[in-house]
Each structure stands twice: as C-alpha cells, then as structure tokens.
Amino acid sequence: MKFLLGVDEAGRGPLAGPVAVGIVRAPMSLDLVALFPGLRDSKQLSEKKREALYARAQEEVRKGSIAIRVCFSSERMIDGKGIVYAVKHAACRGIRVLASSPQEVRVVLDGALTAPKEYEQETIIGGDGTVPVIMLASVIAKVARDRLMKKLGAAFPEYGFERHKGYGTPAHRQAIQRYGLSHLHRRSFCTNVLNEVR
C-alpha cells in the first residue's frame, strides 16, 4: 500500500442542490496534521478556516504531495435513485479516478460510505472528526459544494442559496412556499414543505 484515500460527503440533507463527495489521496507516510494546522471536521470550522485549508490543499496538489477530487450527484439523481445511491455513485467515481490501481491504496470512509468492493477499505463512524485524511476530504467536499451553492444563489436570487446552501432553514422554506420549487430542488425532500403550503 502506497497511498491512503480519505472519503467524506457534504450536503446529504439539504432540500436543494447536489450532494458532494470529497476524496483525498495522500502517501501513507504523509503527516496531514502537521501539513494542515487546525485540521478538523469541517462542521467544526469557520467558513474562513475551511477556505484557508482548501487553498492549502490546492497548493499541495500543485506540489504533487496530495491529490484531491470532488464528485457531485445531482438533485435529479437523488430524486430518481435516492440519496444513498447518489452518494455511493459519486464516491465510486472519485475513488476510481484517484486510485485506478486498487492494490496501491487503502480507502477510509466516514459514516456509512463504502468503496467499490475491489478496494481494501474501512468505514469509520465519526471518521470526519478523528482521521486526518477523512477530515481533509470533508473540508474539500464542504467548500466545493458551498461555492457551487453561492453561484446558484446568484442565478436564483429568490431562494437565497448563497446563505443557507440549500438547507431547510425557515427562510428557505418560506421562499419555497412563495415561489414554488425550482429545478434545483430535491422534490423527494420537499414533501413536508409542499404540504405546509397546502
């Protein structure tokens, strides 16, 4: 085994937008904690700190010390196949891009995520708070998805995606009640909101 692959997702629960899966490939010998001071679960970090870690990750990619990938599964796939399938689909795509030779990597994944069966893997509950390569994957996924939702917020200003990133905040639910659903909304996630309208 030459490399460790960390995998985590962001955006499992929102009412709108895609789900993102972050994948980080790092040499087994690389000390990510030393390389990324302040690294922890993305949910415990400020937006500013996440952005700084993301920028640092891009620097390390340019140096060749790590590789990163973010794969998205659309709201259409989430509605058609379910969130579990959508997350797995994105994870498998990213893993195969960063590790075309399964024999060279060990995959560690957060929560209930799994890799394709040909990869040596371990799913770690709470791994985004305890395993550095998963922590970095969680930051990569979160920043990439947040940036996308900000762009979508400019295209759909009535919903305020740039503020809540598609999550079911009171303001977002009120916007749905006023304007209905856009093509970015996960219709299967919005049943309760639509019932509130009625």
HELIX and SHEET records of a PDB file:
HELIX    1   1 LEU A   32  LEU A   35  1                                   4    
HELIX    2   2 SER A   42  GLN A   44  5                                   3    
HELIX    3   3 GLU A   47  LYS A   63  1                                  17    
HELIX    4   4 GLU A   75  LYS A   81  1                                   7    
HELIX    5   5 ILE A   83  LEU A   98  1                                  16    
HELIX    6   6 PRO A  102  GLU A  104  5                                   3    
HELIX    7   7 GLY A  127  GLY A  129  5                                   3    
HELIX    8   8 PRO A  132  ALA A  155  1                                  24    
HELIX    9   9 PHE A  161  HIS A  164  1                                   4    
HELIX   10  10 PRO A  170  TYR A  179  1                                  10    
HELIX   11  11 ARG A  187  PHE A  189  5                                   3    
HELIX   12  12 THR A  191  VAL A  197  1                                   7    
SHEET    1   A 5 ALA A  67  SER A  73  0                                        
SHEET    2   A 5 VAL A  19  PRO A  27 -1                                        
SHEET    3   A 5 PHE A   3  ALA A  10 -1                                        
SHEET    4   A 5 VAL A 105  ASP A 110  1                                        
SHEET    5   A 5 GLU A 120  ILE A 124  1                                        
END                                                                             
